[in-house]
Amino acid sequence: MTRTRRYAVCLAVAATGLAAMLGGMAGTASAGSYPAFVGPLNSTTVLASTVPANGDVNPYGVAVVPQSTGRLYKGNVLVSNFNDAGNVQGTGTTIVQVTPSGQQSLFAQINPDLPGCPGGVGLTTALTVLPTGWVIVGSLPTQDGAISGSGCLIVLDSHGTVQETFTGYGINGPWDLTSVDLGLTTDLFVTNVLNGTVAGGGNEVFGGTVLRLVITSGTNRMPQLLSSIQIGSGFGEETNAAALVIGPTGVGLGPDGTLYVADTLANRIAAIPNALTRFTDDGPGQTVAEGSSINGPLGVAIAPGGDILTVNGGDGNLVEITPAGTQVAVKTIDTNNGGAGNLFGLAVKPGADAVYFVDDFSNTLNLLF
């Protein structure tokens, strides 16, 4: 059996087993059979500033560390910064680590001229920490205020040192991602927002994609990109003076293997079924919910019961949506300067009824509890 075939078989077995396991979990908490996860959460607190010593601002990505290894500590939160100290978009190069008690430290500062990353470095919401200690973060860079390249996915070890980059394979402006560990391999689900966007000159184009990237996974071996499958396409995207780019953003994998996508310009949450096992493109997916309390959805996380959590770019609200599409809860979690444009990455706090989220206005990591 060839190496490629062996990985494919292992992936199929692992994905099938995981899908079955998650499907069983979903059966114990069907839509409407449990209260809203954020229902009892009515308080917010600032945990820490996300500004490191070099002055980077505009926190985007949020990821909780699943296991302690190297300089990563279980339960801590990593946050990626998109802007530099001059507040220039697409030039942030730092990832900070924050403890649950609010102590912040620098985890990584990446060379802005990183070899192998087209256009330079501007760290996006695409951020994950694998159980094996590898950190993967997206880059969508600018130079002189203009988008300067397709960017890349940057792979760092558990000490914050860059070890490799992933480019090509459909990676073009990686904007957000989520990951699932399958044992021998890990699946990365990545949204991309630069397919024809710059050429559109501010007009909406429909080139946004979702990729499933299959990578090797192990503590003592560097991840390798094995394959790329486009499972979603046709999402609206456009350049924007205030936000640089608007396009498909947050992604979250539901208990039954459905991938939920924040389709920001269409003001909806889309679903791509069988995301772990499909080898076909589902286009822009199926609309789960749109409008009402949804107002420019950006970051996405999945609540323990399987509901979809999303934060709005158009106001300071977090919205909880069942897989059936019912908007069961709305929480105002940010009122700074009206709340619009402040929210991006979020993550559920493991083992607790609480949600981590960043505030781009105050450059802080916050907790809803």
QUIQUI-V783060 format. One record per run of one state. SS is the DSSP state (h for helix, s for strand, l for the rest). FROM is the first residue (numbers start at 1). TO is the last residue. If there is no record, write none. Layout:
<<SS:FROM:TO> <SS:FROM:TO>>
This chain:
<<l:1:2> <h:3:27> <l:28:43> <s:44:49> <l:50:56> <s:57:64> <l:65:68> <s:69:69> <l:70:71> <s:72:72> <l:73:76> <s:77:83> <l:84:88> <s:89:89> <l:90:93> <s:94:98> <l:99:103> <s:104:109> <l:110:117> <s:118:118> <l:119:122> <s:123:129> <l:130:134> <s:135:139> <l:140:141> <s:142:143> <l:144:145> <s:146:147> <l:148:150> <s:151:156> <l:157:161> <s:162:166> <l:167:173> <s:174:181> <l:182:184> <s:185:192> <l:193:197> <h:198:200> <l:201:204> <s:205:216> <l:217:224> <s:225:240> <l:241:243> <s:244:246> <l:247:250> <s:251:253> <l:254:258> <s:259:263> <l:264:267> <s:268:272> <l:273:285> <s:286:290> <l:291:296> <s:297:302> <l:303:307> <s:308:312> <l:313:316> <s:317:321> <l:322:326> <s:327:332> <l:333:335> <h:336:338> <l:339:342> <s:343:348> <l:349:354> <s:355:359> <l:360:363> <s:364:368> <l:369:369>>
